[in-house]
Amino acid sequence: MFAETFSAGDLNAVMALYEPGAVLVAQPGQTVRGHANIREALKGFLALKPRFVLRFGKALVSDDIALLLSTWTLHGTGPDGKAVELAGQTTDVVRRQKDGTWLLVVDNPFGIE
């Protein structure tokens, strides 16, 4: 769902995948917390009109918590009209909700950084 909604530029749908108090590593060394701050951080990425591809790697699950390891690529266009290409490996933590869905608690698209 994340790759689909992110590539579609649907910020509201992307935000629906995060718990209210979630943490996002917006870039290496910069962490933001909560929907308002995550929304603001993601706006810059969505402005690139990205084509985002997420390749699932592994899930380590313990009860209602899971660690997700995946790789991703992003291709978009910067404000200057030049191509932007980014790639990385995620280390994300998700929690199963009472309704059975999983929401992001920690979103670290830069893996081990």
Buried (B, 14 or more C-beta within 10 A) or exposed (E): EBBEBBBEBEBEBBBEBBBEEBBBBBBEEEBBEBBEBBBEBBEEBBEBEBEBBBEEEEEEEEEEEBBBBBBBBBBBEEEEEEEBEBEBBBBBBBBBEEEEEBBBBBBBBBBEE
